Amino acid sequence: MKSLRKGIGNRKEVESYYDNWSSSYDETLDKWNYKAPLQSVSILKKFIKTKPKFILDLACGTGLFVDKFLQVYPNCVCDGSDISRKILKISKRNGNYRYLYRKSIESKIKIVNKYNVVSLIGAMTYCKNHQLLFKLVSYYLEKNGYFIFTHRVDLWQESKFNNVLEKLKDFDTLNITRPLNYLPKNKDFGSDIKIRIVLLKKKK
Ligand SMILES: C[S@@+](CC[C@H](N)C(=O)[O-])C[C@H]1O[C@@H](n2cnc3c(N)ncnc32)[C@H](O)[C@@H]1O
């Protein structure tokens, strides 16, 4: 199995990697000083004008992002999706989500309402088809809705992600952060691997 830094492997391998990690995931991320959920919420708070009513948290993991998000937007209804069955069990137990879908980020979720915010925190690494992902996110969002995501700077460069963003017709880019530490206390990542947090707004 490849390492976390190298992206683990194919979808089945990723799924079982997170299944096996699920029970100690929160504790490990805390040890590695993972701050992307909190930092992403700060960006939303800074840029969005009206309180969101519905959020869809893609690749939600155990729910670390909505945990921070609900501290700022306690009345927002949160739905989530992930491929790992075991990690979804933990999110369900934590009780912050209305609906949890076992779905890949590249498969269409049968949603019951449109969303004001879609998030993808710590998981763009696993996206094989960016165009498809952005098309799905656009479908999930209300007009004027927001898409917040993180993406690793090394993979950004490798995949020429600037070109991907430039080609987006449905979205305006509101903010791209400077490179930020991702998992600074993990020895494979350290201060070597950084992320940017990106906030897009769906056009009218
Ligand atoms: C680093 S964790 C991030 C979880 C959460 N967003 C957070 O910030 O803690 C990556 C998550 O992406 C999920 N994942 C990986 N590949 C996926 C895919 N193709 N579709 C949906 N979820 C996926 C994993 O199961 C895992 O829960």
The ligand as an SDF file (V2000), in Angstrom:
LIG
                    3D

 27 29  0  0  0  0  0  0  0  0999 V2000
   -8.1750   13.2540    5.0290 C   0  0  0  0  0  0  0  0  0  0  0  0
   -9.8230   12.6640    5.1800 S   0  0  0  0  0  0  0  0  0  0  0  0
  -10.7260   14.1840    5.3380 C   0  0  0  0  0  0  0  0  0  0  0  0
  -12.0330   13.9620    6.0490 C   0  0  0  0  0  0  0  0  0  0  0  0
  -12.7350   15.2330    6.5180 C   0  0  0  0  0  0  0  0  0  0  0  0
  -13.1900   16.0280    5.4160 N   0  0  0  0  0  0  0  0  0  0  0  0
  -11.8170   16.0150    7.4320 C   0  0  0  0  0  0  0  0  0  0  0  0
  -11.4920   17.1580    7.1190 O   0  0  0  0  0  0  0  0  0  0  0  0
  -11.4420   15.4410    8.4720 O   0  0  0  0  0  0  0  0  0  0  0  0
  -10.2250   12.1270    3.5530 C   0  0  0  0  0  0  0  0  0  0  0  0
  -11.6210   11.4880    3.4580 C   0  0  0  0  0  0  0  0  0  0  0  0
  -11.9380   11.3190    2.0730 O   0  0  0  0  0  0  0  0  0  0  0  0
  -12.6290   10.0940    1.9360 C   0  0  0  0  0  0  0  0  0  0  0  0
  -12.4970    9.7120    0.5160 N   0  0  0  0  0  0  0  0  0  0  0  0
  -11.3870    9.3070   -0.1280 C   0  0  0  0  0  0  0  0  0  0  0  0
  -11.6370    9.1110   -1.4290 N   0  0  0  0  0  0  0  0  0  0  0  0
  -12.9460    9.4090   -1.6130 C   0  0  0  0  0  0  0  0  0  0  0  0
  -13.8040    9.4170   -2.7320 C   0  0  0  0  0  0  0  0  0  0  0  0
  -13.3740    9.0700   -3.9580 N   0  0  0  0  0  0  0  0  0  0  0  0
  -15.0910    9.7760   -2.5610 N   0  0  0  0  0  0  0  0  0  0  0  0
  -15.5630   10.1110   -1.3290 C   0  0  0  0  0  0  0  0  0  0  0  0
  -14.7940   10.1380   -0.2230 N   0  0  0  0  0  0  0  0  0  0  0  0
  -13.5050    9.7920   -0.3500 C   0  0  0  0  0  0  0  0  0  0  0  0
  -11.9660    9.1600    2.9140 C   0  0  0  0  0  0  0  0  0  0  0  0
  -12.7580    8.0320    3.2070 O   0  0  0  0  0  0  0  0  0  0  0  0
  -11.7470   10.1250    4.0920 C   0  0  0  0  0  0  0  0  0  0  0  0
  -12.8430   10.0950    4.9650 O   0  0  0  0  0  0  0  0  0  0  0  0
  1  2  1  0
  2  3  1  0
  2 10  1  0
  3  4  1  0
  4  5  1  0
  5  6  1  0
  5  7  1  0
  7  8  2  0
  7  9  1  0
 10 11  1  0
 11 12  1  0
 11 26  1  0
 12 13  1  0
 13 14  1  0
 13 24  1  0
 14 15  1  0
 14 23  1  0
 15 16  2  0
 16 17  1  0
 17 18  1  0
 17 23  2  0
 18 19  1  0
 18 20  2  0
 20 21  1  0
 21 22  2  0
 22 23  1  0
 24 25  1  0
 24 26  1  0
 26 27  1  0
M  CHG  2   2   1   9  -1
M  END
$$$$
